[in-house]
Amino acid sequence: MKSNGRILLGVSLLALAAGTAGAQQATELDAIVIQNAEETADAGAVSLTVQDLERLQPSTLSDVFRRESGIAVGGGSAASQRVHVNGLEESKLSVTVDGARQPGNFWHHSGTSQIDPAFLKSVQVRPGVASADAGFATGAGALRYETLDAADLLSDGQDFGARVSLGFGANGYGAKGTIAAYGRGGAWDWLAMLGKHEGDAYENGDGAEQGGTAPALASGLFKLGYTSQEGHRLELSVDHSRDDAIRPLRMNMDTVGGALPLNRNDMRRTTTVLRYSTVVPSAGWDPVAELWFNDFALHRPDNGYARPSGAFNLESESFGGKFQNSFTLGSGQITAGIDFMSADTDLERFAYPTLPAGMVRESTRQTGVFVQGDFDLGRGFGLSAGIRADKQRFDAMDGQSFDNSGLSANATLTYEVADGVQVFASAGRSWMGLEQGEMALFHARDYIYDPDVKAAWAANYRLGLSLEHGPWEGAVTVFDTTLHNPVAYDFTTVPTRLGGPDLRSRGAELSLAYGWDTGRAGVKISHADVTFDSATVLPGATDAAPMGTTVSLFADHRIDQLDLTVGASVEHALKLDDVALLAGGYLAQPDYTVIDLYGEWTPVGMNGLSLRLAIDNLLDETYVARGTYPDFPGRAIDAVEAPGRTVSLTANYRF
């Protein structure tokens, strides 16, 4: 009854946020821009624009996806947050920042996609079937982050601008600031941004402090662009972030019954991208060429404990690139190209009485060729199909080398049943090669590779329907993703890296939204059954998490007379009490309901100024967010619970 009451309260608040909508004339929503048939009609797809992100004003990755029922971000500090799409961890997807491939799962207690949400221009999630030009080893899909550039912030006729944002909040939020300057002159444009977020450890809804969760992100973004009179476009982007703070020894869980204290954790990422394109493409020539460099480091200083306890230095450097050209062919468009990637990861472990100090390296080299076509077949039918071939060399830490190659293919068929009603069916096979292992495991033990380990690959199937009618839009999708030979370990005798049993996620997603002149409201419902070796995946898995059913509701409404926009988000997760979960020694994960509210004032008389008041977790709910390691009494593990009620005030000024 308590949970039902909170859901009703959340729905009531959503209705209040859209309270005057009944007096507004319903109008058609902005048309959905369909880039290709693959991106059509999928209820699980996410496409966040600049406007969406400005409305959300996220401080962490969990804020970015707060309205996406199919995406869970584990709780705790920003340094430990990991994105799960339909229960599958982000290392099973192709994750890119401005086109640069990001590293996978180095250590299951830590996050890797460290990025300042204030820098983001767009976020796209393509679950399951991904196009051939989405990159190598898409597996369970693709997650793309793109950062801002000058053109996104400059108004028409404006050659120079600046933006300042300063926010303060309670419950550990502390202070968060961003400053940016940007401009253009002649053929050049540029942008420079700096960000800083510092605070204290937050408290859960019961007032208990969650140690080591204080925000400590420092970030910077620099971009320089040149466009010639002939239309050639060159862009240089450098994105840097660092989180250096005292964290739980294992960041995604509490201090394991108090036996393991806090420890310094220094996480850094720098991504550099050089991109060439043309602003005057022709039917036969629309090229894109990219070179990128990614530097990731996780330093955990020697803590001097008598046994291995999460102390190591890890460095990963990767370099890659892509060249592709898009051209028209009959009633369709073809994109063909090549890509490559080279990655070296080094791990230094510190001396313990039972293990010698040492350093190991793991390297991978990949090259691929791809072609993707999108066609209008007429009579309401559309087709997107592609194929890619990849070759990989993998040099393992134990001295073995593995050479593998494989094919990936995808196809999506769409049919417009009636005006605004479309159905689609997708199928895809993604060859993933040998997945990157958890290098950080070496800090506590030696392990070897099974000489017969097989390359991983994924099979994806999606079927759905979408509807657009006046102010309404909706979609429903059923999905089935299976990863074959996923990375796994056998610790029974000699610790061995091998290919594991099938990892599978299947379920359904539904979305429904209604728009009016000054606002929009909607609901998303997702259900995913995640299994490993045909049994419900346990929370201790490093590359998946049980999800169950999650409901997200939202509403935003602009009150022009008051220069005010108000909005609300509600997330409700149903209880997880699977028999396999309980048999594995985990406690049932209770259902929870979280309500977030905001109001943003943008006075017309003070152009460029906005003041935003946000109340997150309005009802001060105590809960463990989906995707977070839950309570595990057998090992005296207490989960890191999400923040309780958090009030923040942010001022933004653009000039």
Summary of the structure (lengths in Angstrom):
residues: 655
radius of gyration: 24.2
end to end distance: 49.9
largest distance: 73.7
contacts: 2337
relative contact order: 0.16
helix: 10%
strand: 54%
